[in-house]
Amino acid sequence: MNGHVSMSPPALFEPGDLRFDVDRDPHMDPSIAETTEKAIRILSKNSKGFFLLVEGGRIDQAHHAGRGSMALHEAVALDHAVAKALELTNEKETLTVVTADHSHPFVINGYPFRGNSILGKSPLWAKDMLPFTTLMYGNGPGHKMVGGKRPDIRQVDTKTNGYVQLAAVPMESDTHGGEDVVILARGPMAHLLQGVHEQSYIPHAMAYAACVGADRTHCATKRAHAVAGATLMAAFSKAAGPLGSTLAMLLSVAMVAILN
């Protein structure tokens, strides 16, 4: 803090990670949507634009713990943050990018009926004559054997936030997956992010859109200068796998601002 530059103090609400959204005290811990709004309102005062990174990192942590319900709740919380960010920015001036840095081995299976809860059980039973959940992990803490057999979950409420989904391979923490993840973009130069790309391409595309770097030949026009001076935002969201890599993308969008 000095006579020329005003620096906002950091906001630290917990000694470690923030609480999961469904567990937080709204009087003590703001939501990711609220912190995103505050950041945008502060940064928007800069006439030269800004770059904002917002990470929904607890999506990833919920998956590592095998807590599918909690991961989905966190994805919805990030979706609210994206909605707030889009509300506060101008699509003509703000490039919004949403993606994930990896997936998780999180899958939908069992031919669930239309209308069946995504957190419920499959209408099919396995060869061991025991039910299984629609959502499962390829590995993780949800692998359990009782007397050489899978646990009988007929009387188990699998829809609670604390339920640990079944997993095929025993691990203390689920691993990351290897699927492609979705990238979505809206705003100036969003066409640069259509199709399939290597992840290393993304920062180059964003820099090009913001007229940052050596190649600025496209920045000569009045319109390009307007875009270059606009807000640059990208949204990165920890995804979930074949389900989550798509869902967490659609449930999380931001502005030329990054939501992870």
Secondary structure, 3 states (H helix, E strand, C coil): CCCCCCCCCCCCCCCCCCCCCCCCCCCCCCCHHHHHHHHHHHHCCCCCCCEEEEECCHHHHHHHCCCHHHHHHHHHHHHHHHHHHHHHCCCCCCEEEEECCCECCEEECCCCCCCCCCCCEEEEECCCCCEEECEEEEEECCCCCECCECCCCCCCCCCCCCCCCCEEEECCCCCCECCCCCCEEECCCHHHHCCCCCCCHHHHHHHHHCCCCCCCHHHCCHHHHHHHCCCEECEECCCCCCCHHHHHHHCCCCCCCEEC
